């Protein structure tokens, strides 16, 4: 029987929402095994003087629990 666990992370980038999602995934795979995918939950940005200074992407990472 398989069990899938999830965690939510927010990746931050000065480049793009896509890069922010990649950073969240990269960080997750440093400590999690069996990552199977993720869902993008939300994208947002920080604006300074009318320009986007940070892109934030909230993701839900899915990974399989093994014995």
PDB file of N, H, CA, C and O in Angstrom:
ATOM      1  N   UNK A   1       0.834  -1.178   0.000  1.00  0.00           N
ATOM      2  CA  UNK A   1       0.000   0.000   0.000  1.00  0.00           C
ATOM      3  C   UNK A   1       0.881   1.244   0.000  1.00  0.00           C
ATOM      4  O   UNK A   1       1.838   1.328   0.770  1.00  0.00           O
ATOM      5  N   UNK A   2       0.566   2.196  -0.848  1.00  0.00           N
ATOM      6  H   UNK A   2      -0.212   2.128  -1.473  1.00  0.00           H
ATOM      7  CA  UNK A   2       1.359   3.418  -0.968  1.00  0.00           C
ATOM      8  C   UNK A   2       0.708   4.566  -0.200  1.00  0.00           C
ATOM      9  O   UNK A   2      -0.514   4.653  -0.082  1.00  0.00           O
ATOM     10  N   UNK A   3       1.562   5.435   0.314  1.00  0.00           N
ATOM     11  H   UNK A   3       2.555   5.364   0.219  1.00  0.00           H
ATOM     12  CA  UNK A   3       1.102   6.658   0.966  1.00  0.00           C
ATOM     13  C   UNK A   3       1.871   7.807   0.348  1.00  0.00           C
ATOM     14  O   UNK A   3       3.096   7.763   0.229  1.00  0.00           O
ATOM     15  N   UNK A   4       1.140   8.830  -0.042  1.00  0.00           N
ATOM     16  H   UNK A   4       0.145   8.866   0.054  1.00  0.00           H
ATOM     17  CA  UNK A   4       1.749  10.043  -0.592  1.00  0.00           C
ATOM     18  C   UNK A   4       1.603  11.143   0.438  1.00  0.00           C
ATOM     19  O   UNK A   4       0.506  11.382   0.944  1.00  0.00           O
ATOM     20  N   UNK A   5       2.695  11.811   0.750  1.00  0.00           N
ATOM     21  H   UNK A   5       3.585  11.616   0.339  1.00  0.00           H
ATOM     22  CA  UNK A   5       2.682  12.926   1.688  1.00  0.00           C
ATOM     23  C   UNK A   5       2.904  14.209   0.906  1.00  0.00           C
ATOM     24  O   UNK A   5       3.519  14.189  -0.160  1.00  0.00           O
ATOM     25  N   UNK A   6       2.409  15.324   1.426  1.00  0.00           N
ATOM     26  H   UNK A   6       1.909  15.341   2.292  1.00  0.00           H
ATOM     27  CA  UNK A   6       2.612  16.609   0.768  1.00  0.00           C
ATOM     28  C   UNK A   6       3.161  17.626   1.753  1.00  0.00           C
ATOM     29  O   UNK A   6       2.901  17.562   2.955  1.00  0.00           O
ATOM     30  N   UNK A   7       3.924  18.561   1.218  1.00  0.00           N
ATOM     31  H   UNK A   7       4.136  18.614   0.242  1.00  0.00           H
ATOM     32  CA  UNK A   7       4.343  19.732   1.984  1.00  0.00           C
ATOM     33  C   UNK A   7       4.170  20.945   1.090  1.00  0.00           C
ATOM     34  O   UNK A   7       4.292  20.846  -0.131  1.00  0.00           O
ATOM     35  N   UNK A   8       3.890  22.080   1.688  1.00  0.00           N
ATOM     36  H   UNK A   8       3.791  22.161   2.680  1.00  0.00           H
ATOM     37  CA  UNK A   8       3.765  23.330   0.952  1.00  0.00           C
ATOM     38  C   UNK A   8       5.017  24.167   1.165  1.00  0.00           C
ATOM     39  O   UNK A   8       5.499  24.315   2.288  1.00  0.00           O
ATOM     40  N   UNK A   9       5.533  24.712   0.069  1.00  0.00           N
ATOM     41  H   UNK A   9       5.141  24.592  -0.843  1.00  0.00           H
ATOM     42  CA  UNK A   9       6.709  25.578   0.107  1.00  0.00           C
ATOM     43  C   UNK A   9       6.445  26.806  -0.749  1.00  0.00           C
ATOM     44  O   UNK A   9       5.609  26.776  -1.651  1.00  0.00           O
ATOM     45  N   UNK A  10       7.160  27.880  -0.462  1.00  0.00           N
ATOM     46  H   UNK A  10       7.839  27.904   0.271  1.00  0.00           H
ATOM     47  CA  UNK A  10       7.118  29.077  -1.309  1.00  0.00           C
ATOM     48  C   UNK A  10       8.525  29.327  -1.818  1.00  0.00           C
ATOM     49  O   UNK A  10       9.446  29.579  -1.040  1.00  0.00           O
ATOM     50  N   UNK A  11       8.681  29.254  -3.140  1.00  0.00           N
ATOM     51  H   UNK A  11       7.933  29.049  -3.772  1.00  0.00           H
ATOM     52  CA  UNK A  11       9.951  29.588  -3.770  1.00  0.00           C
ATOM     53  C   UNK A  11       9.983  31.073  -4.070  1.00  0.00           C
ATOM     54  O   UNK A  11       8.956  31.676  -4.381  1.00  0.00           O
ATOM     55  N   UNK A  12      11.165  31.660  -3.976  1.00  0.00           N
ATOM     56  H   UNK A  12      11.999  31.170  -3.724  1.00  0.00           H
ATOM     57  CA  UNK A  12      11.335  33.093  -4.207  1.00  0.00           C
ATOM     58  C   UNK A  12      12.414  33.295  -5.259  1.00  0.00           C
ATOM     59  O   UNK A  12      13.468  32.660  -5.214  1.00  0.00           O
ATOM     60  N   UNK A  13      12.141  34.192  -6.211  1.00  0.00           N
ATOM     61  H   UNK A  13      11.285  34.709  -6.247  1.00  0.00           H
ATOM     62  CA  UNK A  13      13.091  34.464  -7.291  1.00  0.00           C
ATOM     63  C   UNK A  13      13.009  35.933  -7.692  1.00  0.00           C
ATOM     64  O   UNK A  13      11.969  36.573  -7.538  1.00  0.00           O
ATOM     65  N   UNK A  14      14.098  36.447  -8.198  1.00  0.00           N
ATOM     66  H   UNK A  14      14.943  35.927  -8.323  1.00  0.00           H
ATOM     67  CA  UNK A  14      14.086  37.790  -8.780  1.00  0.00           C
ATOM     68  C   UNK A  14      13.891  37.721 -10.291  1.00  0.00           C
ATOM     69  O   UNK A  14      13.830  38.753 -10.959  1.00  0.00           O
ATOM     70  N   UNK A  15      13.794  36.494 -10.833  1.00  0.00           N
ATOM     71  H   UNK A  15      13.844  35.656 -10.289  1.00  0.00           H
ATOM     72  CA  UNK A  15      13.699  36.302 -12.280  1.00  0.00           C
ATOM     73  C   UNK A  15      12.271  36.079 -12.786  1.00  0.00           C
ATOM     74  O   UNK A  15      11.809  36.790 -13.678  1.00  0.00           O
ATOM     75  N   UNK A  16      11.560  35.074 -12.205  1.00  0.00           N
ATOM     76  H   UNK A  16      11.935  34.497 -11.480  1.00  0.00           H
ATOM     77  CA  UNK A  16      10.235  34.720 -12.723  1.00  0.00           C
ATOM     78  C   UNK A  16       9.518  33.796 -11.743  1.00  0.00           C
ATOM     79  O   UNK A  16      10.122  33.263 -10.812  1.00  0.00           O
ATOM     80  N   UNK A  17       8.197  33.615 -11.978  1.00  0.00           N
ATOM     81  H   UNK A  17       7.706  34.048 -12.734  1.00  0.00           H
ATOM     82  CA  UNK A  17       7.435  32.665 -11.171  1.00  0.00           C
ATOM     83  C   UNK A  17       7.934  31.245 -11.443  1.00  0.00           C
ATOM     84  O   UNK A  17       8.008  30.430 -10.523  1.00  0.00           O
ATOM     85  N   UNK A  18       8.273  30.945 -12.681  1.00  0.00           N
ATOM     86  H   UNK A  18       8.213  31.606 -13.429  1.00  0.00           H
ATOM     87  CA  UNK A  18       8.788  29.614 -13.025  1.00  0.00           C
ATOM     88  C   UNK A  18      10.082  29.321 -12.270  1.00  0.00           C
ATOM     89  O   UNK A  18      10.258  28.228 -11.732  1.00  0.00           O
ATOM     90  N   UNK A  19      10.977  30.292 -12.231  1.00  0.00           N
ATOM     91  H   UNK A  19      10.834  31.180 -12.667  1.00  0.00           H
ATOM     92  CA  UNK A  19      12.234  30.120 -11.509  1.00  0.00           C
ATOM     93  C   UNK A  19      11.970  29.933 -10.016  1.00  0.00           C
ATOM     94  O   UNK A  19      12.656  29.148  -9.361  1.00  0.00           O
ATOM     95  N   UNK A  20      10.992  30.639  -9.479  1.00  0.00           N
ATOM     96  H   UNK A  20      10.435  31.277 -10.011  1.00  0.00           H
ATOM     97  CA  UNK A  20      10.637  30.486  -8.061  1.00  0.00           C
ATOM     98  C   UNK A  20      10.143  29.068  -7.787  1.00  0.00           C
ATOM     99  O   UNK A  20      10.495  28.481  -6.764  1.00  0.00           O
ATOM    100  N   UNK A  21       9.335  28.510  -8.685  1.00  0.00           N
ATOM    101  H   UNK A  21       9.049  28.986  -9.516  1.00  0.00           H
ATOM    102  CA  UNK A  21       8.857  27.132  -8.525  1.00  0.00           C
ATOM    103  C   UNK A  21      10.028  26.156  -8.574  1.00  0.00           C
ATOM    104  O   UNK A  21      10.085  25.216  -7.781  1.00  0.00           O
ATOM    105  N   UNK A  22      10.965  26.372  -9.502  1.00  0.00           N
ATOM    106  H   UNK A  22      10.919  27.135 -10.147  1.00  0.00           H
ATOM    107  CA  UNK A  22      12.148  25.510  -9.594  1.00  0.00           C
ATOM    108  C   UNK A  22      12.975  25.575  -8.316  1.00  0.00           C
ATOM    109  O   UNK A  22      13.502  24.559  -7.864  1.00  0.00           O
ATOM    110  N   UNK A  23      13.091  26.761  -7.734  1.00  0.00           N
ATOM    111  H   UNK A  23      12.663  27.587  -8.102  1.00  0.00           H
ATOM    112  CA  UNK A  23      13.872  26.896  -6.502  1.00  0.00           C
ATOM    113  C   UNK A  23      13.220  26.145  -5.355  1.00  0.00           C
ATOM    114  O   UNK A  23      13.914  25.534  -4.542  1.00  0.00           O
ATOM    115  N   UNK A  24      11.886  26.183  -5.278  1.00  0.00           N
ATOM    116  H   UNK A  24      11.323  26.680  -5.938  1.00  0.00           H
ATOM    117  CA  UNK A  24      11.180  25.421  -4.237  1.00  0.00           C
ATOM    118  C   UNK A  24      11.428  23.926  -4.424  1.00  0.00           C
ATOM    119  O   UNK A  24      11.709  23.214  -3.460  1.00  0.00           O
ATOM    120  N   UNK A  25      11.324  23.456  -5.659  1.00  0.00           N
ATOM    121  H   UNK A  25      11.096  24.034  -6.442  1.00  0.00           H
ATOM    122  CA  UNK A  25      11.559  22.039  -5.942  1.00  0.00           C
ATOM    123  C   UNK A  25      13.008  21.641  -5.644  1.00  0.00           C
ATOM    124  O   UNK A  25      13.261  20.595  -5.047  1.00  0.00           O
ATOM    125  N   UNK A  26      13.941  22.472  -6.057  1.00  0.00           N
ATOM    126  H   UNK A  26      13.736  23.322  -6.541  1.00  0.00           H
ATOM    127  CA  UNK A  26      15.361  22.183  -5.792  1.00  0.00           C
ATOM    128  C   UNK A  26      15.624  22.045  -4.295  1.00  0.00           C
ATOM    129  O   UNK A  26      16.345  21.143  -3.867  1.00  0.00           O
ATOM    130  N   UNK A  27      15.042  22.933  -3.510  1.00  0.00           N
ATOM    131  H   UNK A  27      14.456  23.665  -3.858  1.00  0.00           H
ATOM    132  CA  UNK A  27      15.239  22.885  -2.062  1.00  0.00           C
ATOM    133  C   UNK A  27      14.594  21.629  -1.473  1.00  0.00           C
ATOM    134  O   UNK A  27      15.177  20.987  -0.599  1.00  0.00           O
ATOM    135  N   UNK A  28      13.408  21.281  -1.940  1.00  0.00           N
ATOM    136  H   UNK A  28      12.935  21.803  -2.650  1.00  0.00           H
ATOM    137  CA  UNK A  28      12.711  20.101  -1.431  1.00  0.00           C
ATOM    138  C   UNK A  28      13.499  18.831  -1.700  1.00  0.00           C
ATOM    139  O   UNK A  28      13.585  17.959  -0.835  1.00  0.00           O
ATOM    140  N   UNK A  29      14.073  18.720  -2.885  1.00  0.00           N
ATOM    141  H   UNK A  29      14.003  19.428  -3.587  1.00  0.00           H
ATOM    142  CA  UNK A  29      14.779  17.482  -3.239  1.00  0.00           C
ATOM    143  C   UNK A  29      16.117  17.334  -2.516  1.00  0.00           C
ATOM    144  O   UNK A  29      16.752  16.283  -2.609  1.00  0.00           O
ATOM    145  N   UNK A  30      16.551  18.359  -1.806  1.00  0.00           N
ATOM    146  H   UNK A  30      16.036  19.213  -1.730  1.00  0.00           H
ATOM    147  CA  UNK A  30      17.769  18.228  -0.996  1.00  0.00           C
ATOM    148  C   UNK A  30      17.542  17.315   0.204  1.00  0.00           C
ATOM    149  O   UNK A  30      18.472  16.656   0.668  1.00  0.00           O
ATOM    150  N   UNK A  31      16.303  17.275   0.711  1.00  0.00           N
ATOM    151  H   UNK A  31      15.548  17.811   0.335  1.00  0.00           H
ATOM    152  CA  UNK A  31      16.029  16.498   1.915  1.00  0.00           C
ATOM    153  C   UNK A  31      14.936  15.449   1.743  1.00  0.00           C
ATOM    154  O   UNK A  31      14.796  14.571   2.595  1.00  0.00           O
ATOM    155  N   UNK A  32      14.166  15.516   0.677  1.00  0.00           N
ATOM    156  H   UNK A  32      14.279  16.229  -0.015  1.00  0.00           H
ATOM    157  CA  UNK A  32      13.078  14.564   0.460  1.00  0.00           C
ATOM    158  C   UNK A  32      13.453  13.558  -0.610  1.00  0.00           C
ATOM    159  O   UNK A  32      14.058  13.907  -1.624  1.00  0.00           O
ATOM    160  N   UNK A  33      13.088  12.298  -0.375  1.00  0.00           N
ATOM    161  H   UNK A  33      12.597  12.014   0.448  1.00  0.00           H
ATOM    162  CA  UNK A  33      13.269  11.266  -1.390  1.00  0.00           C
ATOM    163  C   UNK A  33      11.921  10.976  -2.032  1.00  0.00           C
ATOM    164  O   UNK A  33      10.879  11.256  -1.439  1.00  0.00           O
ATOM    165  N   UNK A  34      11.933  10.429  -3.214  1.00  0.00           N
ATOM    166  H   UNK A  34      12.779  10.202  -3.695  1.00  0.00           H
ATOM    167  CA  UNK A  34      10.730   9.966  -3.908  1.00  0.00           C
ATOM    168  C   UNK A  34       9.744  11.086  -4.241  1.00  0.00           C
ATOM    169  O   UNK A  34       8.531  10.886  -4.184  1.00  0.00           O
ATOM    170  N   UNK A  35      10.262  12.253  -4.586  1.00  0.00           N
ATOM    171  H   UNK A  35      11.248  12.416  -4.632  1.00  0.00           H
ATOM    172  CA  UNK A  35       9.380  13.349  -5.017  1.00  0.00           C
ATOM    173  C   UNK A  35       8.757  12.945  -6.341  1.00  0.00           C
ATOM    174  O   UNK A  35       9.464  12.569  -7.277  1.00  0.00           O
ATOM    175  N   UNK A  36       7.428  13.021  -6.423  1.00  0.00           N
ATOM    176  H   UNK A  36       6.853  13.326  -5.663  1.00  0.00           H
ATOM    177  CA  UNK A  36       6.707  12.576  -7.617  1.00  0.00           C
ATOM    178  C   UNK A  36       6.104  13.717  -8.420  1.00  0.00           C
ATOM    179  O   UNK A  36       5.747  13.525  -9.582  1.00  0.00           O
ATOM    180  N   UNK A  37       5.983  14.888  -7.834  1.00  0.00           N
ATOM    181  H   UNK A  37       6.274  15.044  -6.890  1.00  0.00           H
ATOM    182  CA  UNK A  37       5.411  16.005  -8.573  1.00  0.00           C
ATOM    183  C   UNK A  37       5.026  17.124  -7.636  1.00  0.00           C
ATOM    184  O   UNK A  37       5.231  17.044  -6.425  1.00  0.00           O
ATOM    185  N   UNK A  38       4.464  18.170  -8.216  1.00  0.00           N
ATOM    186  H   UNK A  38       4.297  18.235  -9.200  1.00  0.00           H
ATOM    187  CA  UNK A  38       3.967  19.266  -7.396  1.00  0.00           C
ATOM    188  C   UNK A  38       2.860  20.004  -8.131  1.00  0.00           C
ATOM    189  O   UNK A  38       2.740  19.934  -9.354  1.00  0.00           O
ATOM    190  N   UNK A  39       2.057  20.711  -7.347  1.00  0.00           N
ATOM    191  H   UNK A  39       2.155  20.768  -6.353  1.00  0.00           H
ATOM    192  CA  UNK A  39       1.007  21.572  -7.873  1.00  0.00           C
ATOM    193  C   UNK A  39       1.338  23.009  -7.513  1.00  0.00           C
ATOM    194  O   UNK A  39       1.791  23.289  -6.403  1.00  0.00           O
ATOM    195  N   UNK A  40       1.114  23.916  -8.449  1.00  0.00           N
ATOM    196  H   UNK A  40       0.746  23.689  -9.350  1.00  0.00           H
ATOM    197  CA  UNK A  40       1.266  25.337  -8.159  1.00  0.00           C
ATOM    198  C   UNK A  40      -0.029  25.809  -7.516  1.00  0.00           C
ATOM    199  O   UNK A  40      -1.100  25.727  -8.118  1.00  0.00           O
ATOM    200  N   UNK A  41       0.079  26.302  -6.288  1.00  0.00           N
ATOM    201  H   UNK A  41       0.949  26.368  -5.799  1.00  0.00           H
ATOM    202  CA  UNK A  41      -1.090  26.742  -5.544  1.00  0.00           C
ATOM    203  C   UNK A  41      -1.375  28.228  -5.753  1.00  0.00           C
ATOM    204  O   UNK A  41      -2.529  28.645  -5.856  1.00  0.00           O
ATOM    205  N   UNK A  42      -0.313  29.010  -5.813  1.00  0.00           N
ATOM    206  H   UNK A  42       0.624  28.671  -5.730  1.00  0.00           H
ATOM    207  CA  UNK A  42      -0.488  30.459  -5.909  1.00  0.00           C
ATOM    208  C   UNK A  42       0.790  31.112  -6.406  1.00  0.00           C
ATOM    209  O   UNK A  42       1.892  30.643  -6.120  1.00  0.00           O
ATOM    210  N   UNK A  43       0.635  32.190  -7.146  1.00  0.00           N
ATOM    211  H   UNK A  43      -0.260  32.571  -7.378  1.00  0.00           H
ATOM    212  CA  UNK A  43       1.767  33.012  -7.566  1.00  0.00           C
ATOM    213  C   UNK A  43       1.487  34.435  -7.114  1.00  0.00           C
ATOM    214  O   UNK A  43       0.362  34.925  -7.218  1.00  0.00           O
ATOM    215  N   UNK A  44       2.522  35.086  -6.612  1.00  0.00           N
ATOM    216  H   UNK A  44       3.436  34.688  -6.527  1.00  0.00           H
ATOM    217  CA  UNK A  44       2.379  36.469  -6.182  1.00  0.00           C
ATOM    218  C   UNK A  44       3.705  37.175  -6.404  1.00  0.00           C
ATOM    219  O   UNK A  44       4.691  36.556  -6.804  1.00  0.00           O
ATOM    220  N   UNK A  45       3.722  38.461  -6.144  1.00  0.00           N
ATOM    221  H   UNK A  45       2.921  38.964  -5.819  1.00  0.00           H
ATOM    222  CA  UNK A  45       4.946  39.228  -6.373  1.00  0.00           C
ATOM    223  C   UNK A  45       5.041  40.375  -5.380  1.00  0.00           C
ATOM    224  O   UNK A  45       4.042  40.845  -4.835  1.00  0.00           O
ATOM    225  N   UNK A  46       6.270  40.807  -5.166  1.00  0.00           N
ATOM    226  H   UNK A  46       7.082  40.426  -5.608  1.00  0.00           H
ATOM    227  CA  UNK A  46       6.556  41.997  -4.373  1.00  0.00           C
ATOM    228  C   UNK A  46       6.902  43.099  -5.361  1.00  0.00           C
ATOM    229  O   UNK A  46       7.713  42.898  -6.264  1.00  0.00           O
ATOM    230  N   UNK A  47       6.292  44.257  -5.190  1.00  0.00           N
ATOM    231  H   UNK A  47       5.633  44.421  -4.456  1.00  0.00           H
ATOM    232  CA  UNK A  47       6.508  45.377  -6.107  1.00  0.00           C
ATOM    233  C   UNK A  47       7.199  46.517  -5.358  1.00  0.00           C
ATOM    234  O   UNK A  47       6.756  46.926  -4.286  1.00  0.00           O
ATOM    235  N   UNK A  48       8.279  47.020  -5.930  1.00  0.00           N
ATOM    236  H   UNK A  48       8.640  46.688  -6.802  1.00  0.00           H
ATOM    237  CA  UNK A  48       8.996  48.182  -5.408  1.00  0.00           C
ATOM    238  C   UNK A  48       9.079  49.237  -6.492  1.00  0.00           C
ATOM    239  O   UNK A  48       9.597  48.979  -7.578  1.00  0.00           O
ATOM    240  N   UNK A  49       8.572  50.425  -6.201  1.00  0.00           N
ATOM    241  H   UNK A  49       8.151  50.635  -5.318  1.00  0.00           H
ATOM    242  CA  UNK A  49       8.588  51.541  -7.156  1.00  0.00           C
ATOM    243  C   UNK A  49       7.983  51.157  -8.500  1.00  0.00           C
ATOM    244  O   UNK A  49       8.500  51.548  -9.547  1.00  0.00           O
ATOM    245  N   UNK A  50       6.887  50.391  -8.478  1.00  0.00           N
ATOM    246  H   UNK A  50       6.468  50.074  -7.627  1.00  0.00           H
ATOM    247  CA  UNK A  50       6.181  50.031  -9.695  1.00  0.00           C
ATOM    248  C   UNK A  50       6.804  48.909 -10.503  1.00  0.00           C
ATOM    249  O   UNK A  50       6.364  48.634 -11.619  1.00  0.00           O
ATOM    250  N   UNK A  51       7.824  48.255  -9.957  1.00  0.00           N
ATOM    251  H   UNK A  51       8.181  48.479  -9.050  1.00  0.00           H
ATOM    252  CA  UNK A  51       8.524  47.178 -10.662  1.00  0.00           C
ATOM    253  C   UNK A  51       8.537  45.934  -9.770  1.00  0.00           C
ATOM    254  O   UNK A  51       8.719  46.035  -8.557  1.00  0.00           O
ATOM    255  N   UNK A  52       8.343  44.770 -10.374  1.00  0.00           N
ATOM    256  H   UNK A  52       8.194  44.688 -11.360  1.00  0.00           H
ATOM    257  CA  UNK A  52       8.401  43.523  -9.603  1.00  0.00           C
ATOM    258  C   UNK A  52       9.832  43.286  -9.140  1.00  0.00           C
ATOM    259  O   UNK A  52      10.759  43.231  -9.948  1.00  0.00           O
ATOM    260  N   UNK A  53       9.997  43.148  -7.827  1.00  0.00           N
ATOM    261  H   UNK A  53       9.244  43.192  -7.171  1.00  0.00           H
ATOM    262  CA  UNK A  53      11.333  42.896  -7.274  1.00  0.00           C
ATOM    263  C   UNK A  53      11.516  41.436  -6.867  1.00  0.00           C
ATOM    264  O   UNK A  53      12.640  40.934  -6.853  1.00  0.00           O
ATOM    265  N   UNK A  54      10.407  40.745  -6.532  1.00  0.00           N
ATOM    266  H   UNK A  54       9.494  41.153  -6.543  1.00  0.00           H
ATOM    267  CA  UNK A  54      10.472  39.331  -6.186  1.00  0.00           C
ATOM    268  C   UNK A  54       9.232  38.614  -6.684  1.00  0.00           C
ATOM    269  O   UNK A  54       8.115  39.124  -6.591  1.00  0.00           O
ATOM    270  N   UNK A  55       9.451  37.432  -7.209  1.00  0.00           N
ATOM    271  H   UNK A  55      10.358  37.018  -7.284  1.00  0.00           H
ATOM    272  CA  UNK A  55       8.362  36.544  -7.624  1.00  0.00           C
ATOM    273  C   UNK A  55       8.249  35.442  -6.573  1.00  0.00           C
ATOM    274  O   UNK A  55       9.254  34.850  -6.179  1.00  0.00           O
ATOM    275  N   UNK A  56       7.033  35.171  -6.124  1.00  0.00           N
ATOM    276  H   UNK A  56       6.217  35.652  -6.444  1.00  0.00           H
ATOM    277  CA  UNK A  56       6.796  34.112  -5.140  1.00  0.00           C
ATOM    278  C   UNK A  56       5.857  33.080  -5.763  1.00  0.00           C
ATOM    279  O   UNK A  56       4.826  33.437  -6.332  1.00  0.00           O
ATOM    280  N   UNK A  57       6.215  31.810  -5.656  1.00  0.00           N
ATOM    281  H   UNK A  57       7.054  31.520  -5.194  1.00  0.00           H
ATOM    282  CA  UNK A  57       5.362  30.727  -6.141  1.00  0.00           C
ATOM    283  C   UNK A  57       5.181  29.711  -5.024  1.00  0.00           C
ATOM    284  O   UNK A  57       6.145  29.106  -4.556  1.00  0.00           O
ATOM    285  N   UNK A  58       3.920  29.530  -4.598  1.00  0.00           N
ATOM    286  H   UNK A  58       3.137  30.021  -4.978  1.00  0.00           H
ATOM    287  CA  UNK A  58       3.617  28.538  -3.573  1.00  0.00           C
ATOM    288  C   UNK A  58       3.298  27.223  -4.272  1.00  0.00           C
ATOM    289  O   UNK A  58       2.446  27.163  -5.158  1.00  0.00           O
ATOM    290  N   UNK A  59       4.005  26.163  -3.852  1.00  0.00           N
ATOM    291  H   UNK A  59       4.698  26.212  -3.132  1.00  0.00           H
ATOM    292  CA  UNK A  59       3.810  24.853  -4.458  1.00  0.00           C
ATOM    293  C   UNK A  59       3.505  23.820  -3.382  1.00  0.00           C
ATOM    294  O   UNK A  59       3.914  23.966  -2.230  1.00  0.00           O
ATOM    295  N   UNK A  60       2.784  22.777  -3.772  1.00  0.00           N
ATOM    296  H   UNK A  60       2.452  22.659  -4.708  1.00  0.00           H
ATOM    297  CA  UNK A  60       2.536  21.630  -2.898  1.00  0.00           C
ATOM    298  C   UNK A  60       3.299  20.454  -3.493  1.00  0.00           C
ATOM    299  O   UNK A  60       2.934  19.931  -4.545  1.00  0.00           O
ATOM    300  N   UNK A  61       4.367  20.045  -2.804  1.00  0.00           N
ATOM    301  H   UNK A  61       4.663  20.471  -1.948  1.00  0.00           H
ATOM    302  CA  UNK A  61       5.242  18.969  -3.256  1.00  0.00           C
ATOM    303  C   UNK A  61       4.653  17.629  -2.803  1.00  0.00           C
ATOM    304  O   UNK A  61       4.266  17.480  -1.644  1.00  0.00           O
ATOM    305  N   UNK A  62       4.585  16.653  -3.722  1.00  0.00           N
ATOM    306  H   UNK A  62       4.899  16.774  -4.663  1.00  0.00           H
ATOM    307  CA  UNK A  62       4.099  15.302  -3.406  1.00  0.00           C
ATOM    308  C   UNK A  62       5.272  14.327  -3.408  1.00  0.00           C
ATOM    309  O   UNK A  62       6.073  14.303  -4.343  1.00  0.00           O
ATOM    310  N   UNK A  63       5.364  13.522  -2.348  1.00  0.00           N
ATOM    311  H   UNK A  63       4.714  13.541  -1.588  1.00  0.00           H
ATOM    312  CA  UNK A  63       6.398  12.492  -2.318  1.00  0.00           C
ATOM    313  C   UNK A  63       5.853  11.233  -1.664  1.00  0.00           C
ATOM    314  O   UNK A  63       5.002  11.282  -0.776  1.00  0.00           O
ATOM    315  N   UNK A  64       6.374  10.099  -2.135  1.00  0.00           N
ATOM    316  H   UNK A  64       7.065  10.059  -2.857  1.00  0.00           H
ATOM    317  CA  UNK A  64       5.903   8.783  -1.696  1.00  0.00           C
ATOM    318  C   UNK A  64       6.662   8.362  -0.443  1.00  0.00           C
ATOM    319  O   UNK A  64       7.889   8.450  -0.383  1.00  0.00           O
ATOM    320  N   UNK A  65       5.912   7.905   0.552  1.00  0.00           N
ATOM    321  H   UNK A  65       4.916   7.833   0.503  1.00  0.00           H
ATOM    322  CA  UNK A  65       6.498   7.376   1.789  1.00  0.00           C
ATOM    323  C   UNK A  65       6.862   5.916   1.555  1.00  0.00           C
ATOM    324  O   UNK A  65       6.035   5.123   1.104  1.00  0.00           O
ATOM    325  N   UNK A  66       8.112   5.570   1.868  1.00  0.00           N
ATOM    326  H   UNK A  66       8.783   6.214   2.235  1.00  0.00           H
ATOM    327  CA  UNK A  66       8.561   4.184   1.730  1.00  0.00           C
ATOM    328  C   UNK A  66       9.122   3.718   3.070  1.00  0.00           C
ATOM    329  O   UNK A  66       9.503   4.521   3.922  1.00  0.00           O
ATOM    330  N   UNK A  67       9.159   2.427   3.225  1.00  0.00           N
ATOM    331  H   UNK A  67       8.849   1.775   2.533  1.00  0.00           H
ATOM    332  CA  UNK A  67       9.708   1.853   4.464  1.00  0.00           C
ATOM    333  C   UNK A  67      11.167   1.614   4.337  1.00  0.00           C
ATOM    334  O   UNK A  67      11.798   1.135   5.280  1.00  0.00           O
TER     335      UNK A  67
END
